[in-house]
């Protein structure tokens, strides 16, 4: 029963990453196509690359690939640390973001999600659920 729950959580994380990547990429494409976005080229490239990374990590998680688990642990703690720095005033995000969710709430959700994902995927019992070549 516990292994089945672990598998469901892993697959849910995979689906979440796929949805994050897909929604970000499709929103970016929509706003760019209609000239709504005024993002710089560098910002557009960064957002596209991170969206593609999320899509790949989501697919890897659904396939229980260890590389996806390891990369998601790294990126989760990286994003969480970045959010802590933003909240502490050490780091400022000055990029142009269009969102219907208040940025502070988006940052809180992101912080909680990434800490939970990174911690869960780094647990010893979880590591053995992934295919290691």
N, C-alpha and C positions, 0 to 999 in steps of 0.2 A: 504494500500500500504506500509506503514512504517513497519507494523508487518511482512509482507511478506519479506521485505528487511532484517529485523532483523533475521528472520528464515533462510534466505539464508546465511547470514554472520555466524550464529551459525553453520550451517551444513558445511560451507566451513572451518571453524576452525576445526571441527571434522574430516573432510577429510584430512586437512593438518596434524593434529596430527597422524592420521592413517598412512599417507605416510611417515612422519618423523620416526615413530617407525618401520614401515615395511622396509623402505630403509636402516635404520641403522642396523637392525637385519639381514637382508639378506646380506648386504655388509660384516658385521662382520663374518657371517657364511661362506661366500665365501672365504674371505681372510684367515680365520682360517683353512678351509678345505684344501686349497692349500698351507698352510704354509707360506703365504705372510706376515701375521701379526706377529709381534714380541712383542705383548702386554703382560704385566704381567697378571697373573691370576686375581689379584684384579681389574685391569683395564677392563678385559674381563667381569667379573661379573658385575661391575658397568655399563658398556655399555649395557649389556643384560638387566639388571633390568630397566634402564632408558628407553630402547626401549619398553619393555613390559608396563611400565607406560604410555608412549605415546600412545601405542595401546589401552590400557584400557580407557584412557582419551578421545581419539578420538571416541571410541564406545559409551562412556557415553555422549559425546557432541551430537552425532548423535541421541541419544535417549532422548535428552534434560533432562538429569539427573542433579539435583542440586549438587550432590556430585562431579560430574566431573567439573562443573563450578567452584565450590569453590576450588578444588584442582588445577585446571588449573590457577586460579587467583594467588594462592600461589606460584606455581612453576614458573609462568611467571615472577612475581616480584623477586623471588629468582634468577632466571637465569639473569634477567636484572641487578640486583644489582651486581652479580658476574662479569658480563661483564664490568660494570663500574669500578669495582675494578681492573680488568685486564688492562683496558685502562689507569687507573691512576697509574699503576705500583705497587699497593698495594698487588695484588695477581698475582702469576705467575703460568701458566699452563705448566707443564713440561711433560705431558703425550705424548705418541707417537701417532700421528694422521696421517692417510693417507687420503688426500683429494685432489681433482683436483681444488678446489676453494681455493684461498689464505686464510690463516687462519684469517687475519685481516678482509677480506671481509665477511667471514662466521660469525665472531663475530659481525660485524656491522649489518648484516641482522638479526642475532639472537636477538640482542639488540632491534632493531626496532620492530620486530615481537612480542617479548615477552612483551614489553611495550604496544603496541597496543592491544594485546589480553587481557592482564591483566586489562587494563583500560576499554576496551569495556565490558568485562564480569562483571566488578564490578559496572557498571552503574545501577542505580536504576531501570530504565525502562526495562533493560535486565533481571534482576533477576526474574521478574514475568513470563518470558517465560519458565522457568524451572519447572519440576515436583518436588514439595516438598512434601515428604510423611507426 
